[in-house]
Amino acid sequence: MGTNDSNRVIDERSLNRLKLVLFAFLLLFCVVVARLAYIQIFNSAKYKKLAELQHIRKVELKAKRGEIYDRNGVLLASTLNSRSFAIDPLIVRKNNESLERFLSFTKILGLEKQIFSEVLSSNKRFLWVKRGLIDYPRELDTFSFPGLISLTQPKRFYLYGNSVSNLIGLTNLDNVGVAGIEYSLDSILKGIDGFSYFLKDALGRLVPDIELPSVPPIDGRSIRLTIDINLQRLVSYFLTKGVQETAAKGGCIIALNPKTGEILALANFPNFDPANTSQLSNETLNNYAVNFAFEPGSTLKPLIAAIGLERNIISEAQLFDGYNGKFTFGDVVIVDEHPFSKLTLKDALVFSSNIAFAQIAGLIPTEILEQSLKKLGFGSKTGIHLPGELKGYITREDSLTLVQRMFIGYGYGIYTTPLQVAMAYCAIANSGLLPKAKILLDEVETSLIDTIFKKETTDILKNYLIDVVNIGTATGTKVEGISIAGKTGTSQKFEQGKYSKTLYTNTFVGFLPAENPKFLMLILLDEPKSSIYASSTVVPLFRSIVLAMTNSKLSSYIYD
C-alpha cells in the first residue's frame, strides 16, 4: 500500500473519533439542557423553596405557661426564665483550648467528669450539659468558647414545695405538665406556641423582616384553686408527723366545705420536692385521695344507717340483737369490739357494732342498697380535675348475695377512694344535699345533685355522730367549745386471697360545727404500725389539726 493510501486510512479514523467525541458532547449537552428544563420549569417550586431555606429560618415563639394561685390569690406555681447550656462536641474537640475551657466550665457548674468523657466520645452535634438553671454562678453568662450553646428557657417554679406537690404536680424540662393539676389542666395552662420567620445575614445572624409571616404566641390561662395554702401547709405538716409517729406506709388528708364541695386542702404522704426530681417514683407521685382504693370499714356505717332510715326499713326505736359480741351466719363469724345483748340504732353507730350493721344491710333490698350507694357517688369518679382518679367498685345488684350485703353493712366488699367517702359524708353534713367535688375556684358553678336524704334523716345521723365523738369510739377528737360529729373506720386489708391480721387502713371523717357544718375533714393512714385502731392514730391527728386552726386565722373555717 502506498503512502497516500495510508494517510487516507488515518484521516478516516481521526474523523470517526472526532465524530464520536462530538456526539458524546452533544449527548451530554442534551442531558444538561433536559435537567435544567426539569429544574426550572417542571420542579421550580421545590428548588426555589430550598434556596429560600438557605436564607430564612423559622423560629418558634414559646407561649408563657399560666400561673397557679390559691383561693386567696397567693401564687403557688409560676414560670421563670432559666439558663440552659449545651455544646457541639465536634467543635469542642477541634482544639485543646476549647477542651480546656469546657473543663473549666464543667467545674464551675459542679458537674462530674462523666460529661467531659461524653464529649470526647460523642458523635452528636448537640449535647445538653445542664438545663433549667435558675440559681447558678453568674460568671457563666459571659463564659464562652467555640461550641458552647447558651439558651434562655422557661422553667416552672413551685413556691410551696412538698406541702402541695402531689396536688399541683409538676412539668418536665420542656415545660409540659406530667403530673397532678399541671398534667390534667395542661391544655389550659400551656397556651399555644407561635412562630416567626427571620432572615439570615452573611454571618448567619437572624434578622427580622416585617414582610415575613409571624404568629404571636397565646399565653396559657392562669387558674385559681379552691385550696387555702395556709390550711394546706398545716394539714401537710400534721400528716407527715402522723405518718412518722405511727410508722404508716402513707396517707392523706382532705379538708373541704361540705356545702359547696370546694376542696380547702388536700395533702399526701409520701410527697416530693418539685425542685429536686431525681428521686421521683410512682409512690411519691401517688395521690392517695383519688389514686387509692380501699374498703372503708366502719366509716360506711352512718351511710348505711341513713339509707335504712330514709326508706323506713329501720327505725330509731328498733332493737337489734348483739349476740353478746359474736354472730355466726353459716361459715361467717362477725365479732364486735364492744359486746351487747340488745342495742338500739344509736348504740350500734356510737359503739360501731359490726353485728348490728350486718343485720341492717341484710334488711335492705339489693336494688335499693346498690342504687343508694351509687347515688352517694360510690362506684364512679367524682370528676375532679386530678389525674388517675379511680372509680372504685360495687358488686352489681343481680349478683349481690345476702352475705355480701351483710359485709357491706360494716364497710367490706365495696372499694372506694378517700375523696368518694369525704364527698358522701357531705350528704349528711349538708342536710341531704350532695355537692360536686371542686378544685378549680373559677370553674362554672355546678348545681347540687338531687337531694340524697331528707333533712330529718340527716338530723338523726348528726346527733348520733356527735355522740360518737362525745361518748363513743372517737372521744379523742373532742375539742372544748366546738361541736364535732364524726366516725372512725378500721378496716383490714385484703392481701393474697385473705384479710390480713396485721395490715389495716385507719380512717376518720369529721365535720364541724356539727349542727351547721362549714368544715369537713377526712384523715386516712395506710398500714399504721403503732396501733391498728383509728381511735389511736387518726383521731388524735384530727384533734391536733382543729386545735391548731382555732389558734390561727384559719379559725374562720370553723366558727361562724
C-alpha positions in Angstrom: 0.0 0.0 0.0 1.3 3.5 -0.9 1.9 6.4 1.3 -1.2 8.2 0.1 -3.4 5.2 0.9 -2.1 5.0 4.5 -2.7 8.7 5.2 -6.2 8.3 3.8 -6.9 5.5 6.3 -5.5 7.5 9.3 -7.6 10.6 8.4 -10.8 8.4 8.3 -10.0 7.0 11.8 -9.4 10.5 13.2 -12.6 11.8 11.7 -14.6 8.9 13.2 -13.1 9.6 16.7 -13.9 13.2 16.3 -17.5 12.4 15.4 -17.7 10.1 18.4 -16.4 12.9 20.7 -18.8 15.4 19.2 -21.7 13.0 19.6 -20.8 12.5 23.3 -20.6 16.2 23.9 -23.9 16.7 22.1 -25.5 13.9 24.2 -24.1 15.4 27.4 -25.4 18.9 26.4 -28.9 17.4 25.8 -28.9 15.8 29.2 -27.9 19.1 30.9 -30.5 21.0 29.0 -33.1 18.5 29.9 -32.1 18.6 33.6 -32.2 22.4 33.6 -35.6 22.3 32.0 -36.8 19.8 34.6 -35.5 22.0 37.4 -36.6 25.4 36.1 -39.9 24.5 34.5 -41.3 21.3 35.9 -39.9 21.4 39.5 -39.0 25.1 40.1 -41.2 25.5 43.2 -39.3 22.8 45.1 -35.8 24.2 44.4 -37.0 27.8 45.0 -38.1 26.6 48.4 -34.7 25.0 49.1 -33.0 28.2 48.0 -35.2 30.3 50.4 -34.4 27.9 53.3 -30.7 28.8 52.9 -31.6 32.4 53.9 -34.8 32.1 56.0 -35.1 30.5 59.5 -38.4 29.7 61.2 -38.2 30.4 65.0 -40.7 29.0 67.5 -42.1 31.6 69.9 -42.9 29.9 73.2 -46.2 30.7 75.0 -45.9 31.6 78.7 -47.5 28.9 80.9 -50.3 30.1 83.1 -49.8 30.6 86.8 -51.5 28.8 89.6 -52.9 30.6 92.6 -54.8 29.5 95.8 -58.3 30.7 96.6 -57.0 33.9 98.2 -54.8 34.8 95.2 -51.5 33.5 96.7 -49.1 32.4 93.9 -48.3 28.7 94.0 -46.7 28.0 90.7 -45.1 30.4 88.2 -42.7 30.3 85.2 -39.3 31.9 85.4 -36.6 32.3 82.7 -33.9 29.8 83.3 -30.5 29.2 81.7 -29.7 26.0 79.8 -26.3 25.1 78.3 -25.4 22.7 75.5 -22.4 22.1 73.3 -21.4 20.9 69.9 -19.0 18.1 70.8 -17.4 18.1 67.3 -16.4 21.8 67.6 -15.3 21.4 71.2 -12.9 18.6 70.3 -11.3 20.6 67.5 -8.6 22.2 69.6 -7.1 21.9 73.1 -8.1 25.4 74.1 -11.8 24.6 73.7 -11.4 21.4 75.7 -9.6 23.3 78.5 -12.3 25.9 78.5 -15.0 23.3 78.6 -13.3 21.5 81.5 -13.3 24.8 83.4 -16.9 25.3 82.5 -18.0 21.9 83.9 -16.1 22.5 87.2 -17.9 25.9 87.7 -21.2 24.0 87.3 -20.0 21.3 89.7 -20.5 18.6 87.1 -18.8 15.2 87.3 -16.1 14.3 84.8 -18.6 11.9 83.1 -19.9 14.8 80.9 -16.4 15.5 79.8 -15.9 11.9 78.8 -19.2 12.0 76.8 -17.9 15.0 74.8 -14.7 13.1 73.9 -16.6 10.1 72.7 -19.9 11.5 71.3 -20.7 11.6 67.6 -23.6 14.0 68.2 -23.6 17.6 67.1 -25.8 18.7 70.1 -25.4 17.6 73.7 -27.1 19.1 76.7 -24.8 19.9 79.6 -27.3 21.4 82.1 -30.9 22.5 81.7 -33.3 24.8 83.6 -30.9 26.6 85.9 -32.2 29.5 87.9 -29.6 29.7 90.6 -26.2 29.4 89.1 -22.8 31.2 89.0 -23.4 34.4 87.0 -19.9 34.2 85.5 -21.4 31.6 83.2 -23.4 34.3 81.5 -20.2 35.7 79.9 -18.3 32.4 79.6 -17.7 31.5 76.0 -15.7 29.1 73.9 -16.2 27.6 70.4 -19.1 25.0 70.5 -20.9 26.4 73.6 -24.6 27.0 73.2 -26.4 29.1 75.8 -30.2 29.3 75.8 -32.9 31.0 77.9 -35.7 28.6 78.5 -38.9 28.8 80.6 -38.9 26.8 83.8 -41.7 26.1 86.3 -41.1 27.3 89.8 -43.1 26.0 92.8 -43.2 28.2 95.8 -44.5 25.8 98.5 -42.5 22.6 97.7 -43.6 19.3 99.3 -46.7 20.5 101.0 -48.7 20.8 97.8 -46.6 18.7 95.4 -48.9 15.7 94.9 -51.8 18.1 94.2 -50.2 20.6 91.8 -47.8 18.1 90.3 -45.0 19.3 88.0 -43.8 19.9 84.5 -40.9 18.4 82.6 -37.9 20.2 81.2 -39.9 21.2 78.2 -42.5 22.9 80.4 -45.2 20.3 79.7 -47.4 19.0 82.6 -46.6 15.4 83.6 -48.3 15.0 87.0 -51.1 16.5 89.1 -53.1 19.5 88.1 -50.2 20.5 85.8 -51.0 17.4 83.8 -54.8 17.3 84.0 -55.1 21.0 83.1 -52.1 21.2 80.8 -54.2 22.2 77.8 -55.4 25.3 79.7 -52.1 26.2 81.3 -49.7 25.7 78.4 -51.2 28.2 75.9 -50.4 28.0 72.2 -46.9 28.5 70.8 -46.4 30.9 67.9 -43.7 31.3 65.3 -41.8 33.9 63.3 -39.6 33.8 60.2 -36.2 35.6 60.2 -33.7 36.3 57.5 -30.1 35.1 58.0 -27.4 37.6 57.1 -24.0 36.7 55.7 -22.7 36.0 59.2 -25.6 33.7 60.0 -27.3 36.1 62.3 -31.1 36.2 62.4 -32.6 39.5 61.2 -36.4 40.2 61.5 -38.3 41.2 58.3 -41.7 42.7 58.5 -42.7 41.1 55.2 -42.2 37.6 56.5 -45.1 35.9 58.3 -45.3 35.9 62.1 -47.9 34.4 64.5 -47.6 35.6 68.1 -47.9 33.0 70.9 -51.1 32.9 73.0 -50.1 32.6 76.7 -51.6 30.0 78.9 -54.5 30.8 81.2 -53.8 31.3 84.9 -56.1 29.4 87.3 -57.2 29.7 90.9 -57.6 26.6 93.0 -60.1 26.2 95.8 -57.4 25.4 98.4 -56.1 27.7 101.1 -52.3 27.4 101.1 -52.1 28.2 104.8 -54.5 25.3 105.6 -52.7 23.1 103.1 -49.4 23.6 104.8 -50.9 23.0 108.2 -52.5 19.7 107.3 -49.4 18.6 105.3 -47.3 19.2 108.4 -49.6 17.2 110.7 -50.0 14.4 108.1 -46.2 14.0 107.8 -45.9 14.0 111.6 -48.8 11.4 111.9 -47.3 9.1 109.4 -43.9 9.2 111.1 -45.3 8.7 114.6 -47.4 5.7 113.6 -44.8 4.3 111.1 -47.5 4.2 108.5 -46.9 3.5 104.8 -48.6 6.7 103.8 -51.8 8.6 103.9 -53.8 11.7 103.0 -55.9 14.4 104.5 -58.9 16.0 102.6 -60.5 19.2 104.0 -63.5 20.7 102.2 -66.6 22.8 102.5 -69.5 20.4 102.7 -72.0 22.9 101.4 -70.0 23.7 98.1 -67.8 20.7 97.6 -64.7 23.1 97.4 -61.5 21.3 98.4 -59.8 23.6 101.0 -56.8 21.3 101.5 -55.6 18.0 100.0 -52.3 16.7 101.5 -50.4 13.5 100.7 -47.6 11.5 102.2 -45.2 10.4 100.7 -44.8 13.6 98.7 -41.9 15.0 96.8 -39.8 18.2 96.3 -40.6 19.6 92.9 -37.2 21.4 92.9 -35.4 18.1 93.2 -37.0 15.4 91.0 -34.1 12.9 91.0 -35.8 10.6 93.4 -39.3 10.6 91.8 -41.2 7.4 91.7 -44.8 6.2 91.2 -45.1 6.0 95.0 -44.1 9.6 95.6 -46.3 10.9 92.8 -49.3 8.9 94.0 -52.3 11.0 95.2 -54.0 8.9 97.9 -57.2 11.0 97.7 -58.1 9.7 94.2 -55.5 7.0 93.3 -56.0 4.7 96.4 -58.9 2.2 96.5 -59.7 0.7 99.9 -62.6 -1.0 101.8 -63.9 1.9 104.0 -64.8 -0.2 107.0 -66.9 1.5 109.7 -66.9 4.9 108.0 -69.6 3.4 105.8 -72.0 2.6 108.7 -73.6 6.1 109.0 -74.4 6.0 105.3 -76.0 2.5 105.6 -78.0 3.8 108.6 -79.2 6.8 106.6 -80.3 4.5 103.7 -82.2 2.3 106.0 -83.9 5.2 107.8 -84.7 7.1 104.6 -86.6 4.0 103.2 -88.3 3.3 106.6 -86.6 -0.1 106.5 -85.3 0.5 110.1 -86.3 2.9 112.8 -84.6 4.7 115.8 -86.6 2.7 118.3 -85.7 -0.6 116.7 -83.7 -3.1 118.8 -81.0 -5.3 117.2 -79.6 -8.5 118.6 -76.0 -8.0 119.6 -75.4 -11.7 120.1 -73.1 -10.8 123.0 -70.4 -9.7 120.6 -70.2 -12.8 118.3 -72.6 -13.6 115.5 -72.3 -16.7 113.3 -74.1 -16.9 110.0 -73.2 -20.1 108.1 -69.5 -20.1 107.7 -69.2 -16.4 108.6 -68.3 -15.2 112.0 -68.8 -11.5 112.8 -67.3 -10.1 116.0 -67.8 -6.8 117.9 -65.2 -5.0 119.9 -68.0 -3.8 122.3 -70.3 -6.7 123.0 -74.1 -6.1 123.5 -77.0 -8.4 124.0 -79.5 -5.9 122.6 -78.8 -2.5 121.2 -80.5 0.5 119.5 -79.5 2.0 116.2 -77.8 4.8 118.1 -75.8 2.4 120.2 -74.9 0.4 117.1 -73.4 3.5 115.5 -71.8 5.1 118.6 -70.1 1.9 119.5 -69.6 0.7 115.9 -71.3 -2.7 116.0 -70.4 -4.8 113.0 -73.1 -7.3 114.1 -76.0 -4.8 114.1 -74.9 -3.2 110.8 -74.6 -6.6 109.1 -78.3 -7.2 110.1 -79.3 -3.7 108.9 -77.7 -4.1 105.5 -79.3 -7.6 105.2 -82.7 -6.0 105.6 -82.1 -3.5 102.7 -83.1 -5.0 99.3 -80.2 -5.4 96.9 -81.6 -3.0 94.4 -82.1 -0.2 96.9 -78.7 -0.8 98.5 -76.8 -0.7 95.2 -78.7 2.3 93.8 -78.4 4.3 97.0 -74.6 3.7 97.2 -74.2 4.8 93.6 -76.3 7.9 94.2 -73.9 8.8 97.0 -71.1 8.6 94.4 -69.6 5.2 95.1 -68.6 3.2 92.1 -68.0 6.2 89.8 -65.5 9.0 89.5 -66.2 12.4 91.2 -64.9 14.1 88.1 -62.4 16.3 90.0 -59.6 17.6 87.8 -56.9 15.2 89.1 -55.3 12.5 87.0 -55.7 8.8 87.5 -58.9 9.0 89.6 -60.2 5.6 90.4 -63.9 4.9 90.3 -64.0 2.2 93.0 -66.2 -0.9 92.9 -69.7 -2.0 94.0 -71.0 -5.6 93.3 -73.9 -5.5 90.9 -77.3 -6.0 92.5 -78.1 -9.1 90.4 -75.1 -10.9 91.9 -75.2 -9.4 95.4 -75.8 -12.2 97.9 -77.2 -11.8 101.4 -73.7 -12.4 102.9 -72.2 -9.8 100.6 -74.9 -7.3 101.7 -74.1 -8.0 105.3 -70.4 -7.4 104.7 -71.2 -4.1 103.0 -73.1 -3.2 106.2 -69.9 -2.7 108.1 -67.7 -1.5 105.2 -66.4 -4.6 103.4 -66.9 -5.8 99.9 -67.0 -2.3 98.5 -64.0 -0.4 97.2 -63.9 3.3 97.3 -61.4 6.3 97.3 -60.9 8.7 100.2 -62.4 11.5 98.2 -65.6 9.5 97.5 -66.0 8.8 101.2 -65.5 12.5 102.1 -68.0 13.6 99.5 -70.6 11.1 100.6 -70.4 12.5 104.1 -71.3 15.9 102.7 -74.8 14.5 102.1 -75.1 14.1 105.9 -73.4 17.3 106.9 -75.3 19.3 104.3 -78.8 18.2 105.3 -79.1 15.6 102.5 -77.7 17.7 99.6 -74.6 16.4 97.8 -72.4 18.9 96.0 -69.8 18.1 93.3 -66.2 17.9 94.3 -64.5 21.1 93.2 -60.8 22.1 93.0 -61.0 25.0 90.5 -62.3 28.1 92.1 -63.2 29.8 88.8 -65.0 26.7 87.5 -68.6 27.3 86.4 -70.8 26.7 89.4 -72.3 23.2 89.3 -75.8 22.7 90.8 -76.3 20.4 93.7 -77.3 16.8 92.8 -80.8 15.8 93.7 -81.5 15.5 97.4 -80.0 12.3 98.7 -81.6 12.2 102.1 -84.4 14.1 103.9 -83.2 16.7 106.4 -85.0 14.7 109.1 -82.8 11.7 108.3 -79.5 13.6 108.4 -80.5 15.4 111.7 -80.8 12.0 113.3 -77.4 10.9 111.9 -75.7 14.2 113.0 -76.9 13.6 116.6 -75.6 10.0 116.5 -72.2 11.2 115.1 -71.9 13.8 117.8 -72.2 11.1 120.4 -69.6 9.0 118.5 -67.2 11.9 119.5 -68.6 12.6 122.9 -69.0 9.0 124.3 -68.2 6.6 121.5 -65.1 5.4 119.5 -63.8 8.9 118.8 -63.7 10.6 122.2 -60.1 11.6 121.5 -61.5 14.1 118.9 -63.2 16.3 121.4 -62.2 20.0 121.5 -63.6 22.3 124.2 -66.2 24.7 122.8 -66.6 23.1 119.4 -69.3 20.6 118.5 -67.8 17.9 116.3 -69.5 15.0 114.6 -67.6 12.1 113.1 -66.9 8.4 112.6 -63.9 6.2 112.8 -63.0 3.3 110.4 -60.6 0.5 111.0 -60.5 -1.9 108.0 -58.4 -5.0 107.4 -56.6 -5.1 104.1 -57.2 -7.9 101.7 -53.9 -9.5 100.8 -53.1 -12.7 98.9 -56.6 -14.0 99.0 -57.5 -13.3 102.6 -57.9 -10.5 105.1 -54.7 -9.6 106.9 -54.3 -9.6 110.7 -51.6 -7.0 110.6 -52.3 -4.6 107.7 -55.0 -2.1 108.3 -56.4 1.2 106.9 -57.4 3.7 109.6 -59.9 6.5 108.7 -61.7 9.3 110.5 -64.3 11.6 108.9 -65.5 14.6 111.0 -67.4 17.8 110.4 -68.0 21.0 112.4 -69.7 22.8 113.8 -71.9 19.7 113.9 -75.3 21.4 113.8 -74.4 23.6 110.8 -71.2 22.3 109.3 -68.9 24.5 107.2 -65.8 22.3 107.5 -65.4 18.6 106.8 -62.1 16.6 107.0 -61.1 13.1 106.3 -57.8 11.6 107.5 -56.5 8.3 106.2 -53.4 6.4 107.3 -52.3 3.4 105.3 -50.9 0.5 107.3 -50.0 2.2 110.6 -47.8 0.1 112.8 -48.2 1.8 116.2 -51.8 0.7 116.5 -54.4 -1.0 114.4 -57.2 1.2 115.7 -58.3 4.5 114.2 -59.1 5.8 117.7 -55.3 5.8 118.5 -54.0 7.0 115.1 -56.2 9.3 113.0 -58.5 10.6 115.8 -55.8 12.4 117.8 -54.4 13.7 114.5 -57.8 15.3 113.7 -58.0 16.9 117.1 -54.5 18.4 116.7 -55.4 20.0 113.4 -58.6 21.5 114.7 -56.8 22.9 117.7 -54.1 24.4 115.5 -56.8 26.0 113.4 -58.6 27.6 116.3 -55.5 29.4 117.3 -54.9 30.9 113.9 -56.6 32.9 111.2 -57.9 29.6 109.9 -60.5 29.6 112.7 -62.8 31.3 110.2 -63.4 27.9 108.6 -64.7 26.6 112.0 -66.5 29.5 113.6 -69.4 31.4 112.2 
